[in-house]
Amino acid sequence: MPTRYYLRLQDPATARGPNPALAFRAHGADAFADELQQALRSDALFERWRALQDEPDDVDPALGATDPAASVTGAQDDLHIDLVVVTALPSAVLRQRLQLLAGSGWQLRDVTAA
């Protein structure tokens, strides 16, 4: 059953992960939403990250899970961006993708059943 996550990028300009090759490139609410949605629907971001690890074969394959039906919407609200994610992925996978994309530049505001 899908879960709805309410996220906030308090300062979108600094919501970038530690590795520029994996981090958000987006500017604007729709672009952030699109990038995160693709990161949840596809394993491309996970595979790029895995290839950078010292022992790629030792990475937990469960972190590569995808949800082809995941959806993300974004809205600019004053200076921050609010994202609403609906996905059946485990929260650990969502957190890992967000940390790659945004580093510590995101906040979980609420979680509800979708």
LINPEWO-V206064 format. One record per residue. PHI is phi in whole degrees, -180 to 180 (999 if undefined). OMEGA is omega in whole degrees, -180 to 180 (999 if undefined). Layout:
[[PHI	OMEGA] [PHI	OMEGA]]
//
This chain:
[[999	-178] [-67	177] [-121	177] [-106	179] [-112	176] [-106	-175] [-118	176] [-135	169] [-102	-174] [-62	179] [-129	-175] [-55	-179] [-65	-180] [-107	179] [-80	-177] [-135	179] [-68	-175] [-69	180] [-109	-177] [-57	179] [-70	-178] [-113	-171] [-75	172] [-51	172] [-114	-171] [-66	169] [-138	-179] [105	-174] [-58	-178] [-65	-179] [-68	175] [-61	-180] [-61	-180] [-63	-179] [-63	180] [-66	179] [-60	179] [-64	179] [-66	179] [-90	-178] [-81	-174] [-125	176] [-95	-176] [-60	179] [-63	178] [-58	-178] [-65	176] [-63	179] [-65	-178] [-59	-180] [-64	180] [-84	-178] [-77	179] [-60	180] [-127	-177] [-54	-178] [-71	-180] [-90	-180] [-71	179] [-60	-178] [-64	179] [-63	178] [-69	179] [-90	-180] [-58	178] [-130	176] [-134	-178] [-60	-180] [-98	-179] [-59	176] [-134	179] [-136	174] [-119	-179] [-130	178] [-143	175] [-78	179] [-134	-174] [61	-177] [-97	-179] [-109	179] [-120	175] [-102	178] [-120	174] [-118	-178] [-110	173] [-119	-176] [-154	174] [-95	179] [-68	175] [-63	-178] [-60	179] [-62	179] [-70	177] [-59	180] [-61	-179] [-63	179] [-66	179] [-64	179] [-67	176] [-66	-176] [-77	-170] [-116	-176] [61	178] [-97	-175] [-85	179] [-134	178] [-131	171] [-87	-177] [-96	-178] [-167	178] [-139	177] [-140	171] [-70	-179] [-82	999]]
//
